[in-house]
Amino acid sequence: MRGILFDLDGTLLDINLGAFLERYFRALAAASRPVFKEGLDEARFMSAINAGTARMMDVHPGRTNQEVFAEAFRDGTGLDFDSVWPLFECFYTEVFPTLRDGAGPAAGAREAVEAALGCGLGVVIATNPIFPRVAIEERLRWARLDDLRLDHITDYETMTSCKPHGEYFTQALHMMKLGPTECMMVGDDRYLDMSAADIGLLTFYVGDSPDAVADFRGTLEDLARLIPRLVATSDADG
């Protein structure tokens, strides 16, 4: 046991993801109006955003999520993504932080992450990388984890795949220079997170689906107590 991958939304961060995404897309559309022109209205713009998100979720070996999103955005709007990035950058620094609306630390989140760090484990914030780094770092502030040493975050600038694809977990493990049998995935989504087991990771499920298949399940407080025992067991086996 040498590393842990933590999902963010719904795991470390207590957030109503559906309501948040509705606020996010509505605010993004409003902030993007300066680039609307003849033939490019809000509906077409948001269709391009959705197409870019869908393309990131598909398999695209060797290309970052940012690259395939930019390609889909250009196809849908006729705009070069780099040319409009200053508008998006302003949105993420000035508007995105206002979308929190009650999101905050999940119970036991800090205890679990500190337990992992305290045991010398590598930690990856293994959020699905469909957002730029700046948006993920803001949500870590909402979770009150931004002051911890979290060296590895899966963002759309660097990742070349998304959950639940095995390539995503392999790339996340590469950040820590560890193999799947040395690590555990912690998450609340039975499909996106627990699929880490397909490439050999241990899994810890913190969601509420009774049908989820995982090696362990419980609360983050349970996980914080479990981590030292797992590390001690693996050290003894070694």
Secondary structure, 3 states (H helix, E strand, C coil): CCEEEECCECCCEECCHHHHHHHHHHHHHHHCHHHCECCECHHHHHHHHHHHHHHHHCCCCCCCHHHHHHHHHHHHHCCCHHHHHHHHHHHHHHHHHHHCCCCEECCCHHHHHHHHHHCCCEEEECCCCCCCHHHHHHHHHHCCCCCCCCCEECCCCCCCCCCCCHHHHHHHHHHHCCCHHHEEEEECCCCCCHHHHHHCCEEEECCCCCCCCCCEECCHHHHHHHHHHHHHHHHHHC
